[in-house]
Amino acid sequence: MKNLSFSWDRGVGAFLILTIIVGSFVTPYFAMSSNISFVIQDIGEIAIIALPMAFLIIAGEIDLSVASTLNLSSAAIGYSFRHGVPFWLCVVIGLLTGLTCGLINGILVTKFGLQSLAVTIGTLALFRGLCYVLLGNEPVNQMPESWVKLGYTNIPHTFLPYSVILIVILGAAAWITLHYTRFGRWTFAVGINADAAKFSGIPVARMKLALFTVTGLMSGVAGIVYTFRFASSSPNGATGFELAVIASVLFGGVSIAGGVGTMWGVLAAVVELGVIRSVLQLIDVSANALLIVSGGLLLISVVLPRAIEISRSRRKIAT
């Protein structure tokens, strides 16, 4: 299975290069600096959440509430600002909201022994409902220009949005942590066999609690980026983002069964998703088709590796 992950990574990278080449031929606007800036902005929140989600799925768990956590963090920022809280403190409140959501998920899974799939389906609805409790049906769209312009303007004298700084720093940190630290090795060990990892001295429960908490915190960071990008907080934002995040992680070579994955594959898959979405938007494909792309990538990433594994097993039996 390890060999499969490496070959899958190369395939994702090759597919990304091919998509960029095809996109450049399909529409002349694709390679423009303004569109590249748009693509980076478009994948910003997805990339930020996909990083901890990769750790979580490698460890054998999942969090379906990340988009709701993102939007609840954004709603908390808007609610706080509407009630006169200084904006810098609103940002801190948004971060703490995300961290708290992740901590709740982690406690329910590790302390009460509940399945993460069931827990996060429940908190997905709970956190989304709390967005309406905070904001009602009225978005908050009067925010300090000096802050929110960081979400939709570029770094001076470049075509790169400010969010690229955050993506690079967090991506590098996640890459190093997963592949070059003891915590990364423990993450793989827990995903391969949690019971064996526990008997070998790995604090499995504490690790999973930490992973859920960090996933919530990074969803809060994504909520801040999302709020800045649209210069507003709304009760129904980031709809469907959890599908894009999970599709990117699985398409990047992380096994849904846990224990397998690379950060390179996840980052390449996130960019691939953004490139495909950009090309489709430039050729006036409907929003429904963009949803189909995310669902299709998710299905491929689950079915194809399993089909390859079955095929190899049959060839070994035949020989």
N, C-alpha and C positions, 0 to 999 in steps of 0.2 A: 504493500500500500504506500510505503514511503516513496518508492520509485515512481508510482503513479502521480503523487503530488508534485514531484519535480517536473515530470513530463507535462502535467497539466499546466503548471506555471509557465513553461515555455510556450505552450499553446495559447494561453491567455495573452502573453506578450506579443506573440506573432499575430494573433487576431486583432490586437489593438493597433499594431502598425498597419495591418491591412485595412482596417476601418478608417484610419486617418488618411491613407492614400486614396481610398475609394471616395471618402467624403470630400477631399480636395478636388477630385474630378467631377463629382456630382454637382457641387455648387461652388462658385467662385468666392462666396462669402465665408466659407468654412475656415479657410486659413487666415482670414483677416485678424489682426491683433485684437480688435474689439470683440470678435466672436470667441477668441481664445480666453479673453478676460471673462466673458460671460460663462463659458464652460467651467472655468475654475470656481466662479461664484456659485454656479448651479450645483456643483458637487461638494461644496464646502461642508455643509452640515452632514451630508451623508458620509463623507470621508472621516470626519471627526468622530462620529458614532461607530462607524465600521471598525475602527481600530480596537476599542475595547470589546466590541461584539465578537471579533475574531478570537480574542482570548477566551471569552465566555463559551463560545461554541466548541473551541478546541478542548475546553475543560468538561464538555459534555452537558452544558446547560444552554439556555436561550432566554432572551428578553424581548418579548413582543410589545412591550409598553414604551419603547424608546421614543417613538414619535409623539406619544401623549405626554411623556416626560418633557421632551423638548418644548412642546407647546404650553405645558403648564408652567415651565420656567419663564417662557416669554410672557404668559398671562400674568405671572407674579410680578414681573418687571412693570408691565403696563398698569396693573392694579396699584402697585406701590406708588408709581409716579403720579397716577391720577389723584392719589390721596396726599400729595405734597411731600413725599419722601425724596431727598436728594438723589439725583440720578445715579451717582456712583454707588450709593447704598442699594438702589434698586437692582443694579447689576450683581452685587453681592447676594442679595436676596434670591435672584434668579439662580445663581450657582448653588446656594444652600438648598433651594427647592429641588433641583436635580439630584443633589447628593442624598437628600432625604428620601426621594422616590426610590433611588437605587438601594438605599439601606433597608427600606420597607420590603422590597422584593427579596433582598438577600436574607433578611431575618425570617421571612415566611418560608423560604426554601431550606435554609440551613438549620434553623432552630425548631421549626415545626415539621420538617421532613416532607414538605409538599413538593409536587412536581412543578418545575419552573414554567413549563408550557401552560399549565392551568392557572398558576399564580399570575403570570404576566398577561394572560388574556383578561383576567379579572381587573388587574390594575390598569390595563390599557383603557377599559371603559371608565374606571373610577377616576383616573387622572384627567381623561378627556372631559368627563362631567364636571370636574372641579374647575376647569377653564371657564365653563359657562356660569358657574357659581360666582367666580371672581369678576368676570367681565360682562355677564349677561349676553346680550346680542350686540353690544356696542364696542367696536374696536377702539383702541387708544392709538391715535396717529399723530399726536402733537408732542414730539419728543425733541430733546436738544440737538440741534443740527451739528454741533461740534462733536457729538458722540456718534450719532447714527451715520454720519457721512463716511465713517470708517467701513461701513458695510457695503457701500455701493460706489465708492471712488477707488482710484488706483494709487499705488505707491508713486510719489512724484517722479516724473521723467521715465516711467515704465508703463507697460500695459497690464501689469500684474496687480490684482486686487490685494488689499491688505490681508485678506483671509489666507493668502498663500503662505504668509509667514507662520501663521498658527498651524496650518496643515503640515508644513515642512518640519517644524519643531516637534509636534506631536507624533508625526509619522516616524521620524528618526528615533524618538524616545521609545515608541512601541516596537519598532524593529529591533533595536538593541536589547530591550527587555525580553522580548520573546525568544530571540535566537542566541543571546550571549550572556544571559544571567541565570542564576539558580531558580528564580521565580518562573522564568520561561520554561525551564526544564521540568519544574514541578507541574506547570500547567499542562504540558503534554502527558506527563505521567498520570495525572488525575483523569484526563480524558480517555486514556487507554484503559485504565482499570483503577477506579477510585478506591476499591477495597484494598488492592495490593499497595497502592500509594499510601493509604492510611497505615497499613502494617509496616511499611518501610520508614515511617516516621514523618511523613508529610502531613502538615495540618490542613487536611482537606476542607473541613468546614470553614475555617478562617480564611482560606484561600478563596473559596467560592463567595463568601460574604464580601471579601475585598473586591472581587471581580464585579459583582453586582453593584456595589457602591461606586466603583470607578466608572462603570457603564452609565449609571445615573448621573454622576458628576459631569462626564463628557457630554451627555445629552443636555445638561444644563448649559455647558459651554456652547453647544450647537444652538441652543435656544437663544443665547445672547447674539450669536452671529446671525441667526435668522431674524431676530428683532431689528438689528442694525441694518440688515440688507433690505428689509421692506419698510424700515422706519415706522413700524407699528407693531402692536400686539393685538391679536384677534382670537376669539374662542375656538375657531375652526381651522387654524393653520396647520401646516405640515401633515396634511392628510395623505396617507399612503407611504410616508417616508420609511416606516418600518419594513415594508416590502422591498423598497430599493436597497436599504441597508443589508438585509438578510440575503437578498439576491446577489449583491456585490460580494459579500463574504463567502457564500457558498460557490459562486461562480469563480472566485479567486482560488479555489482549491481546498478550502477548509471543509473537512468532512462533517456532515450533519451528525454522524455517530461519535464524533470527538476524536482527539488524539492525533489529528493530521492537519497540517496547514502551514502556510508561510505568509509573512507580512507583505512580501513583495507581490505575491499573487493577489492579495486583497487590494492593495493600492492600485495595481494594474487594472483590476476588475472595476474599481470605482471610476477610474478615468475612462475605461471602456464604456461604462454605462453613460457617463456624461457626454462622450463623443457621439454615441449612437443617438442619444436624445437630441443633441444639437443638430445633427444631420437631418433627422426626421422633422424637427421644427423648421429648419431652413427650407425644406421642400414642402412645407405646409401640410404635414401629416397631423391628424387630429390628436387631441390629448388622450383619447381612449387607446390609440395605437401605442402611445408612450407607456401606458399601463401594461399593455400586452407584452411589450419588450421586457419590462421588469419581471413579469410572471413567466415569460418564456425562458429568460436566463435562469431563473430560479428552478424551473422544471428541468432544464438541461443539466444544471449543476448537480442535481440529485440523481437523475435517471442515467446519464451517460457514464459517470464513474462506476455505478453499480453494474451497468451492462458490460463495461470493459472487464470488471473484476470477475463476473460470471463467465465471460468468454475465456479469460485466462485460466480459470479453474477447470473448465471443460477441456481445454487443450492439454493441461497437465494430466488430467485423468486419462485422456485418449493416448498419451504417450507413455 
